[in-house]
């Protein structure tokens, strides 16, 4: 599971996204490409892998069921 850190400066983040939208709306492909690359680089740093907490003991399966929908053996 990934956790997303909140931007340190939300107003700046909104301004950067607005600049990207503006570049796309004006047809400025080079500026839009540059801004999108910068945003993607920052976004990658904001997303971090968070491992779920494991219980102290992992419960075991008591009674395993037989395999179903298999080609060999009896059904």
Jmol script that loads the backbone (N, CA, C; Angstrom):
load data "model"
ATOM      1  N   UNK A   1       0.848  -1.156   0.000  1.00  0.00           N
ATOM      2  CA  UNK A   1       0.000   0.000   0.000  1.00  0.00           C
ATOM      3  C   UNK A   1       0.902   1.229   0.000  1.00  0.00           C
ATOM      4  N   UNK A   2       0.521   2.237  -0.723  1.00  0.00           N
ATOM      5  CA  UNK A   2       1.299   3.463  -0.788  1.00  0.00           C
ATOM      6  C   UNK A   2       0.623   4.556   0.023  1.00  0.00           C
ATOM      7  N   UNK A   3       1.436   5.344   0.662  1.00  0.00           N
ATOM      8  CA  UNK A   3       0.950   6.506   1.401  1.00  0.00           C
ATOM      9  C   UNK A   3       1.434   7.742   0.669  1.00  0.00           C
ATOM     10  N   UNK A   4       0.592   8.751   0.604  1.00  0.00           N
ATOM     11  CA  UNK A   4       0.946   9.989  -0.076  1.00  0.00           C
ATOM     12  C   UNK A   4       1.145  11.070   0.970  1.00  0.00           C
ATOM     13  N   UNK A   5       2.344  11.658   0.957  1.00  0.00           N
ATOM     14  CA  UNK A   5       2.615  12.770   1.855  1.00  0.00           C
ATOM     15  C   UNK A   5       1.965  14.029   1.301  1.00  0.00           C
ATOM     16  N   UNK A   6       1.390  14.806   2.169  1.00  0.00           N
ATOM     17  CA  UNK A   6       0.780  16.067   1.754  1.00  0.00           C
ATOM     18  C   UNK A   6       1.873  17.039   1.313  1.00  0.00           C
ATOM     19  N   UNK A   7       1.611  17.835   0.272  1.00  0.00           N
ATOM     20  CA  UNK A   7       2.636  18.789  -0.156  1.00  0.00           C
ATOM     21  C   UNK A   7       2.934  19.799   0.953  1.00  0.00           C
ATOM     22  N   UNK A   8       4.211  20.183   1.043  1.00  0.00           N
ATOM     23  CA  UNK A   8       4.617  21.147   2.069  1.00  0.00           C
ATOM     24  C   UNK A   8       3.958  22.497   1.830  1.00  0.00           C
ATOM     25  N   UNK A   9       3.795  22.837   0.556  1.00  0.00           N
ATOM     26  CA  UNK A   9       3.177  24.119   0.208  1.00  0.00           C
ATOM     27  C   UNK A   9       2.051  23.865  -0.793  1.00  0.00           C
ATOM     28  N   UNK A  10       0.837  23.633  -0.312  1.00  0.00           N
ATOM     29  CA  UNK A  10      -0.270  23.287  -1.216  1.00  0.00           C
ATOM     30  C   UNK A  10      -0.544  24.366  -2.263  1.00  0.00           C
ATOM     31  N   UNK A  11      -0.379  25.629  -1.906  1.00  0.00           N
ATOM     32  CA  UNK A  11      -0.639  26.705  -2.868  1.00  0.00           C
ATOM     33  C   UNK A  11       0.343  26.624  -4.037  1.00  0.00           C
ATOM     34  N   UNK A  12       1.598  26.302  -3.747  1.00  0.00           N
ATOM     35  CA  UNK A  12       2.588  26.160  -4.815  1.00  0.00           C
ATOM     36  C   UNK A  12       2.263  24.971  -5.699  1.00  0.00           C
ATOM     37  N   UNK A  13       1.800  23.893  -5.085  1.00  0.00           N
ATOM     38  CA  UNK A  13       1.433  22.703  -5.845  1.00  0.00           C
ATOM     39  C   UNK A  13       0.280  23.010  -6.804  1.00  0.00           C
ATOM     40  N   UNK A  14      -0.703  23.745  -6.320  1.00  0.00           N
ATOM     41  CA  UNK A  14      -1.833  24.127  -7.178  1.00  0.00           C
ATOM     42  C   UNK A  14      -1.370  25.038  -8.310  1.00  0.00           C
ATOM     43  N   UNK A  15      -0.466  25.939  -8.006  1.00  0.00           N
ATOM     44  CA  UNK A  15       0.055  26.855  -9.041  1.00  0.00           C
ATOM     45  C   UNK A  15       0.815  26.071 -10.109  1.00  0.00           C
ATOM     46  N   UNK A  16       1.591  25.070  -9.706  1.00  0.00           N
ATOM     47  CA  UNK A  16       2.330  24.258 -10.674  1.00  0.00           C
ATOM     48  C   UNK A  16       1.379  23.477 -11.572  1.00  0.00           C
ATOM     49  N   UNK A  17       0.326  22.914 -10.990  1.00  0.00           N
ATOM     50  CA  UNK A  17      -0.657  22.192 -11.807  1.00  0.00           C
ATOM     51  C   UNK A  17      -1.395  23.156 -12.738  1.00  0.00           C
ATOM     52  N   UNK A  18      -1.688  24.350 -12.233  1.00  0.00           N
ATOM     53  CA  UNK A  18      -2.345  25.355 -13.067  1.00  0.00           C
ATOM     54  C   UNK A  18      -1.476  25.764 -14.239  1.00  0.00           C
ATOM     55  N   UNK A  19      -0.166  25.880 -14.006  1.00  0.00           N
ATOM     56  CA  UNK A  19       0.751  26.236 -15.092  1.00  0.00           C
ATOM     57  C   UNK A  19       0.768  25.142 -16.154  1.00  0.00           C
ATOM     58  N   UNK A  20       0.684  23.891 -15.726  1.00  0.00           N
ATOM     59  CA  UNK A  20       0.643  22.780 -16.678  1.00  0.00           C
ATOM     60  C   UNK A  20      -0.631  22.834 -17.512  1.00  0.00           C
ATOM     61  N   UNK A  21      -1.753  23.058 -16.859  1.00  0.00           N
ATOM     62  CA  UNK A  21      -3.031  23.163 -17.580  1.00  0.00           C
ATOM     63  C   UNK A  21      -2.994  24.324 -18.560  1.00  0.00           C
ATOM     64  N   UNK A  22      -2.427  25.448 -18.135  1.00  0.00           N
ATOM     65  CA  UNK A  22      -2.314  26.622 -18.999  1.00  0.00           C
ATOM     66  C   UNK A  22      -1.452  26.326 -20.223  1.00  0.00           C
ATOM     67  N   UNK A  23      -0.324  25.633 -20.025  1.00  0.00           N
ATOM     68  CA  UNK A  23       0.547  25.301 -21.152  1.00  0.00           C
ATOM     69  C   UNK A  23      -0.168  24.392 -22.145  1.00  0.00           C
ATOM     70  N   UNK A  24      -0.934  23.429 -21.637  1.00  0.00           N
ATOM     71  CA  UNK A  24      -1.691  22.543 -22.527  1.00  0.00           C
ATOM     72  C   UNK A  24      -2.757  23.327 -23.276  1.00  0.00           C
ATOM     73  N   UNK A  25      -3.469  24.202 -22.571  1.00  0.00           N
ATOM     74  CA  UNK A  25      -4.541  24.991 -23.202  1.00  0.00           C
ATOM     75  C   UNK A  25      -3.991  25.918 -24.279  1.00  0.00           C
ATOM     76  N   UNK A  26      -2.792  26.420 -24.090  1.00  0.00           N
ATOM     77  CA  UNK A  26      -2.183  27.322 -25.086  1.00  0.00           C
ATOM     78  C   UNK A  26      -1.496  26.568 -26.220  1.00  0.00           C
ATOM     79  N   UNK A  27      -1.396  25.258 -26.090  1.00  0.00           N
ATOM     80  CA  UNK A  27      -0.766  24.465 -27.140  1.00  0.00           C
ATOM     81  C   UNK A  27       0.752  24.488 -27.073  1.00  0.00           C
ATOM     82  N   UNK A  28       1.320  24.872 -25.936  1.00  0.00           N
ATOM     83  CA  UNK A  28       2.772  24.934 -25.760  1.00  0.00           C
ATOM     84  C   UNK A  28       3.252  23.565 -25.275  1.00  0.00           C
ATOM     85  N   UNK A  29       3.488  22.672 -26.226  1.00  0.00           N
ATOM     86  CA  UNK A  29       3.817  21.288 -25.904  1.00  0.00           C
ATOM     87  C   UNK A  29       5.138  21.165 -25.144  1.00  0.00           C
ATOM     88  N   UNK A  30       6.128  21.939 -25.536  1.00  0.00           N
ATOM     89  CA  UNK A  30       7.434  21.833 -24.878  1.00  0.00           C
ATOM     90  C   UNK A  30       7.359  22.250 -23.414  1.00  0.00           C
ATOM     91  N   UNK A  31       6.670  23.346 -23.144  1.00  0.00           N
ATOM     92  CA  UNK A  31       6.530  23.796 -21.747  1.00  0.00           C
ATOM     93  C   UNK A  31       5.689  22.787 -20.947  1.00  0.00           C
ATOM     94  N   UNK A  32       4.623  22.284 -21.557  1.00  0.00           N
ATOM     95  CA  UNK A  32       3.781  21.298 -20.875  1.00  0.00           C
ATOM     96  C   UNK A  32       4.583  20.039 -20.555  1.00  0.00           C
ATOM     97  N   UNK A  33       5.423  19.606 -21.493  1.00  0.00           N
ATOM     98  CA  UNK A  33       6.245  18.419 -21.270  1.00  0.00           C
ATOM     99  C   UNK A  33       7.225  18.647 -20.114  1.00  0.00           C
ATOM    100  N   UNK A  34       7.849  19.817 -20.085  1.00  0.00           N
ATOM    101  CA  UNK A  34       8.792  20.141 -19.019  1.00  0.00           C
ATOM    102  C   UNK A  34       8.096  20.199 -17.663  1.00  0.00           C
ATOM    103  N   UNK A  35       6.953  20.861 -17.599  1.00  0.00           N
ATOM    104  CA  UNK A  35       6.215  20.968 -16.339  1.00  0.00           C
ATOM    105  C   UNK A  35       5.709  19.607 -15.871  1.00  0.00           C
ATOM    106  N   UNK A  36       5.232  18.785 -16.800  1.00  0.00           N
ATOM    107  CA  UNK A  36       4.737  17.454 -16.436  1.00  0.00           C
ATOM    108  C   UNK A  36       5.879  16.594 -15.892  1.00  0.00           C
ATOM    109  N   UNK A  37       7.052  16.698 -16.482  1.00  0.00           N
ATOM    110  CA  UNK A  37       8.199  15.932 -15.992  1.00  0.00           C
ATOM    111  C   UNK A  37       8.580  16.378 -14.581  1.00  0.00           C
ATOM    112  N   UNK A  38       8.557  17.677 -14.327  1.00  0.00           N
ATOM    113  CA  UNK A  38       8.870  18.186 -12.989  1.00  0.00           C
ATOM    114  C   UNK A  38       7.837  17.713 -11.967  1.00  0.00           C
ATOM    115  N   UNK A  39       6.566  17.770 -12.334  1.00  0.00           N
ATOM    116  CA  UNK A  39       5.511  17.325 -11.426  1.00  0.00           C
ATOM    117  C   UNK A  39       5.625  15.832 -11.137  1.00  0.00           C
ATOM    118  N   UNK A  40       5.927  15.042 -12.156  1.00  0.00           N
ATOM    119  CA  UNK A  40       6.063  13.596 -11.969  1.00  0.00           C
ATOM    120  C   UNK A  40       7.251  13.276 -11.062  1.00  0.00           C
ATOM    121  N   UNK A  41       8.327  14.011 -11.201  1.00  0.00           N
ATOM    122  CA  UNK A  41       9.494  13.790 -10.350  1.00  0.00           C
ATOM    123  C   UNK A  41       9.169  14.090  -8.891  1.00  0.00           C
ATOM    124  N   UNK A  42       8.465  15.184  -8.655  1.00  0.00           N
ATOM    125  CA  UNK A  42       8.086  15.530  -7.282  1.00  0.00           C
ATOM    126  C   UNK A  42       7.062  14.549  -6.717  1.00  0.00           C
ATOM    127  N   UNK A  43       6.153  14.100  -7.561  1.00  0.00           N
ATOM    128  CA  UNK A  43       5.112  13.173  -7.102  1.00  0.00           C
ATOM    129  C   UNK A  43       5.722  11.841  -6.698  1.00  0.00           C
ATOM    130  N   UNK A  44       6.743  11.407  -7.413  1.00  0.00           N
ATOM    131  CA  UNK A  44       7.400  10.152  -7.066  1.00  0.00           C
ATOM    132  C   UNK A  44       8.009  10.196  -5.682  1.00  0.00           C
ATOM    133  N   UNK A  45       8.528  11.348  -5.305  1.00  0.00           N
ATOM    134  CA  UNK A  45       9.112  11.497  -3.978  1.00  0.00           C
ATOM    135  C   UNK A  45       8.031  11.542  -2.896  1.00  0.00           C
ATOM    136  N   UNK A  46       6.836  11.989  -3.247  1.00  0.00           N
ATOM    137  CA  UNK A  46       5.756  12.117  -2.261  1.00  0.00           C
ATOM    138  C   UNK A  46       5.081  10.782  -1.969  1.00  0.00           C
ATOM    139  N   UNK A  47       5.184   9.828  -2.897  1.00  0.00           N
ATOM    140  CA  UNK A  47       4.562   8.514  -2.705  1.00  0.00           C
ATOM    141  C   UNK A  47       5.601   7.572  -2.126  1.00  0.00           C
ATOM    142  N   UNK A  48       5.287   6.974  -1.024  1.00  0.00           N
ATOM    143  CA  UNK A  48       6.216   6.030  -0.397  1.00  0.00           C
ATOM    144  C   UNK A  48       5.463   4.754  -0.051  1.00  0.00           C
ATOM    145  N   UNK A  49       6.184   3.663  -0.117  1.00  0.00           N
ATOM    146  CA  UNK A  49       5.594   2.369   0.197  1.00  0.00           C
ATOM    147  C   UNK A  49       5.453   2.241   1.700  1.00  0.00           C
ATOM    148  N   UNK A  50       4.256   1.892   2.132  1.00  0.00           N
ATOM    149  CA  UNK A  50       4.000   1.690   3.555  1.00  0.00           C
ATOM    150  C   UNK A  50       3.585   0.242   3.747  1.00  0.00           C
ATOM    151  N   UNK A  51       4.336  -0.458   4.533  1.00  0.00           N
ATOM    152  CA  UNK A  51       4.040  -1.861   4.793  1.00  0.00           C
ATOM    153  C   UNK A  51       2.971  -1.965   5.877  1.00  0.00           C
ATOM    154  N   UNK A  52       1.990  -2.837   5.694  1.00  0.00           N
ATOM    155  CA  UNK A  52       0.960  -3.002   6.731  1.00  0.00           C
ATOM    156  C   UNK A  52       1.569  -3.613   7.991  1.00  0.00           C
ATOM    157  N   UNK A  53       1.024  -3.263   9.118  1.00  0.00           N
ATOM    158  CA  UNK A  53       1.493  -3.804  10.391  1.00  0.00           C
ATOM    159  C   UNK A  53       1.134  -5.280  10.461  1.00  0.00           C
ATOM    160  N   UNK A  54       2.070  -6.098  10.878  1.00  0.00           N
ATOM    161  CA  UNK A  54       1.822  -7.535  11.003  1.00  0.00           C
ATOM    162  C   UNK A  54       1.477  -7.855  12.440  1.00  0.00           C
ATOM    163  N   UNK A  55       0.526  -8.730  12.638  1.00  0.00           N
ATOM    164  CA  UNK A  55       0.226  -9.146  14.009  1.00  0.00           C
ATOM    165  C   UNK A  55       1.400  -9.923  14.592  1.00  0.00           C
ATOM    166  N   UNK A  56       1.456 -10.007  15.902  1.00  0.00           N
ATOM    167  CA  UNK A  56       2.560 -10.708  16.566  1.00  0.00           C
ATOM    168  C   UNK A  56       2.617 -12.164  16.132  1.00  0.00           C
ATOM    169  N   UNK A  57       1.478 -12.791  16.011  1.00  0.00           N
ATOM    170  CA  UNK A  57       1.427 -14.169  15.532  1.00  0.00           C
ATOM    171  C   UNK A  57       0.486 -14.226  14.340  1.00  0.00           C
ATOM    172  N   UNK A  58       0.923 -14.916  13.329  1.00  0.00           N
ATOM    173  CA  UNK A  58       0.105 -15.062  12.127  1.00  0.00           C
ATOM    174  C   UNK A  58      -0.719 -16.333  12.287  1.00  0.00           C
ATOM    175  N   UNK A  59      -2.062 -16.223  12.216  1.00  0.00           N
ATOM    176  CA  UNK A  59      -2.887 -17.426  12.382  1.00  0.00           C
ATOM    177  C   UNK A  59      -2.674 -18.394  11.222  1.00  0.00           C
ATOM    178  N   UNK A  60      -2.641 -19.655  11.542  1.00  0.00           N
ATOM    179  CA  UNK A  60      -2.461 -20.709  10.541  1.00  0.00           C
ATOM    180  C   UNK A  60      -3.821 -21.250  10.114  1.00  0.00           C
ATOM    181  N   UNK A  61      -3.869 -21.765   8.905  1.00  0.00           N
ATOM    182  CA  UNK A  61      -5.078 -22.398   8.406  1.00  0.00           C
ATOM    183  C   UNK A  61      -5.162 -23.777   9.049  1.00  0.00           C
ATOM    184  N   UNK A  62      -6.287 -24.076   9.675  1.00  0.00           N
ATOM    185  CA  UNK A  62      -6.421 -25.364  10.385  1.00  0.00           C
ATOM    186  C   UNK A  62      -6.717 -26.499   9.441  1.00  0.00           C
ATOM    187  N   UNK A  63      -7.774 -26.383   8.678  1.00  0.00           N
ATOM    188  CA  UNK A  63      -8.207 -27.476   7.817  1.00  0.00           C
ATOM    189  C   UNK A  63      -8.164 -27.012   6.371  1.00  0.00           C
ATOM    190  N   UNK A  64      -7.163 -27.459   5.664  1.00  0.00           N
ATOM    191  CA  UNK A  64      -7.060 -27.098   4.254  1.00  0.00           C
ATOM    192  C   UNK A  64      -8.107 -27.869   3.465  1.00  0.00           C
ATOM    193  N   UNK A  65      -8.742 -27.228   2.528  1.00  0.00           N
ATOM    194  CA  UNK A  65      -9.726 -27.892   1.686  1.00  0.00           C
ATOM    195  C   UNK A  65      -9.022 -28.527   0.503  1.00  0.00           C
ATOM    196  N   UNK A  66      -9.654 -29.563  -0.039  1.00  0.00           N
ATOM    197  CA  UNK A  66      -9.044 -30.215  -1.187  1.00  0.00           C
ATOM    198  C   UNK A  66      -9.111 -29.300  -2.398  1.00  0.00           C
ATOM    199  N   UNK A  67      -8.218 -29.543  -3.346  1.00  0.00           N
ATOM    200  CA  UNK A  67      -8.169 -28.749  -4.575  1.00  0.00           C
ATOM    201  C   UNK A  67      -9.398 -29.009  -5.425  1.00  0.00           C
ATOM    202  N   UNK A  68      -9.913 -27.983  -6.049  1.00  0.00           N
ATOM    203  CA  UNK A  68     -11.064 -28.123  -6.946  1.00  0.00           C
ATOM    204  C   UNK A  68     -10.673 -27.608  -8.320  1.00  0.00           C
ATOM    205  N   UNK A  69     -11.416 -28.036  -9.319  1.00  0.00           N
ATOM    206  CA  UNK A  69     -11.190 -27.614 -10.711  1.00  0.00           C
ATOM    207  C   UNK A  69      -9.773 -27.922 -11.171  1.00  0.00           C
ATOM    208  N   UNK A  70      -9.275 -29.093 -10.821  1.00  0.00           N
ATOM    209  CA  UNK A  70      -7.963 -29.521 -11.290  1.00  0.00           C
ATOM    210  C   UNK A  70      -8.125 -30.643 -12.295  1.00  0.00           C
ATOM    211  N   UNK A  71      -7.137 -30.838 -13.131  1.00  0.00           N
ATOM    212  CA  UNK A  71      -7.265 -31.830 -14.205  1.00  0.00           C
ATOM    213  C   UNK A  71      -6.989 -33.242 -13.731  1.00  0.00           C
ATOM    214  N   UNK A  72      -6.174 -33.430 -12.709  1.00  0.00           N
ATOM    215  CA  UNK A  72      -5.835 -34.773 -12.269  1.00  0.00           C
ATOM    216  C   UNK A  72      -6.583 -35.154 -11.003  1.00  0.00           C
ATOM    217  N   UNK A  73      -6.576 -36.434 -10.680  1.00  0.00           N
ATOM    218  CA  UNK A  73      -7.162 -36.912  -9.444  1.00  0.00           C
ATOM    219  C   UNK A  73      -8.668 -37.053  -9.528  1.00  0.00           C
ATOM    220  N   UNK A  74      -9.228 -37.488  -8.393  1.00  0.00           N
ATOM    221  CA  UNK A  74     -10.693 -37.661  -8.328  1.00  0.00           C
ATOM    222  C   UNK A  74     -11.366 -36.344  -7.975  1.00  0.00           C
ATOM    223  N   UNK A  75     -12.598 -36.233  -8.420  1.00  0.00           N
ATOM    224  CA  UNK A  75     -13.388 -35.042  -8.073  1.00  0.00           C
ATOM    225  C   UNK A  75     -14.512 -35.386  -7.194  1.00  0.00           C
TER     226      UNK A  75
END
end "model"
wireframe off; spacefill off
backbone 0.3
color backbone group
